[in-house]
Amino acid sequence: MSTIGLSIMGMVYSPLGAVLASPYPTAIRYTGSSITFNLAGIVGASLAPYIAEHLVQHFDTSYIGYYLLLASFISLLCFVGFTDDEISN
């Protein structure tokens, strides 16, 4: 089971470096991708438990799944919004 999980995690994280670095010019590429990755982690990971707790207290536990689905959909829209020039630059 862990092999399946690690394989999925590898498929998710393997293109992440290229996708995060591609919108930035070469001179600031490492700094831009690092700031992007870390700020997204801070905002996303720090707020998620509080949002989940609020959803459980005021609604049903199934709303946590809806919250994760919404976050995944927003991420998909952002990824699809990249143009080929932004990714391959």
C-alpha positions as CSV (number, residue, x, y, z in Angstrom):
1,M,0.0,0.0,0.0
2,S,2.8,2.4,0.8
3,T,4.3,1.7,-2.7
4,I,1.1,3.0,-4.3
5,G,1.0,6.1,-2.0
6,L,4.7,6.9,-2.7
7,S,4.1,6.4,-6.5
8,I,1.2,8.8,-6.4
9,M,3.3,11.3,-4.4
10,G,6.1,11.0,-6.9
11,M,3.8,11.8,-9.8
12,V,2.5,14.8,-7.9
13,Y,5.8,16.3,-6.8
14,S,8.0,15.4,-9.8
15,P,6.8,18.2,-12.1
16,L,6.4,20.7,-9.3
17,G,9.9,22.1,-9.6
18,A,9.6,22.8,-13.3
19,V,6.1,24.3,-13.0
20,L,7.0,26.6,-10.1
21,A,10.3,27.8,-11.6
22,S,9.1,28.4,-15.2
23,P,7.2,31.7,-14.8
24,Y,10.3,33.5,-13.4
25,P,13.3,34.9,-15.3
26,T,16.6,32.9,-14.9
27,A,18.2,35.5,-12.7
28,I,15.5,35.1,-9.9
29,R,14.2,31.6,-10.8
30,Y,15.4,29.9,-7.6
31,T,14.2,32.7,-5.3
32,G,10.8,33.0,-7.0
33,S,10.1,29.3,-6.9
34,S,11.2,29.0,-3.3
35,I,9.1,31.9,-2.1
36,T,6.1,30.6,-4.1
37,F,6.4,27.1,-2.7
38,N,7.0,28.2,0.9
39,L,4.3,30.8,1.0
40,A,1.8,28.4,-0.5
41,G,2.7,25.9,2.1
42,I,2.4,28.4,4.9
43,V,-1.0,29.7,3.8
44,G,-2.4,26.4,2.7
45,A,-1.1,24.2,5.5
46,S,-1.6,26.6,8.4
47,L,-5.2,27.5,7.6
48,A,-6.4,24.0,6.6
49,P,-6.8,22.7,10.2
50,Y,-8.7,25.8,11.3
51,I,-11.0,25.7,8.4
52,A,-11.6,21.9,8.9
53,E,-12.4,22.5,12.6
54,H,-14.8,25.3,11.7
55,L,-16.5,23.1,9.2
56,V,-16.9,20.2,11.7
57,Q,-18.3,22.5,14.4
58,H,-20.8,24.2,12.2
59,F,-21.6,21.6,9.6
60,D,-21.2,17.9,8.9
61,T,-17.9,16.1,8.6
62,S,-18.5,15.6,4.9
63,Y,-17.9,19.3,4.3
64,I,-14.2,18.7,4.9
65,G,-14.2,16.6,1.8
66,Y,-16.0,19.4,-0.1
67,Y,-13.4,21.8,1.1
68,L,-10.6,19.5,-0.2
69,L,-12.4,19.1,-3.4
70,L,-12.7,22.9,-3.8
71,A,-9.0,23.4,-3.1
72,S,-8.1,20.7,-5.6
73,F,-10.4,22.3,-8.2
74,I,-8.8,25.8,-7.6
75,S,-5.4,24.2,-8.0
76,L,-6.4,22.5,-11.2
77,L,-7.7,25.8,-12.6
78,C,-4.5,27.6,-11.7
79,F,-2.4,24.8,-13.4
80,V,-4.6,24.8,-16.5
81,G,-4.3,28.6,-16.6
82,F,-0.6,28.4,-17.4
83,T,0.2,29.0,-21.0
84,D,2.8,27.0,-22.9
85,D,5.1,30.0,-22.9
86,E,5.0,30.3,-19.1
87,I,5.8,26.6,-18.6
88,S,8.4,26.1,-21.2
89,N,10.3,29.4,-20.8
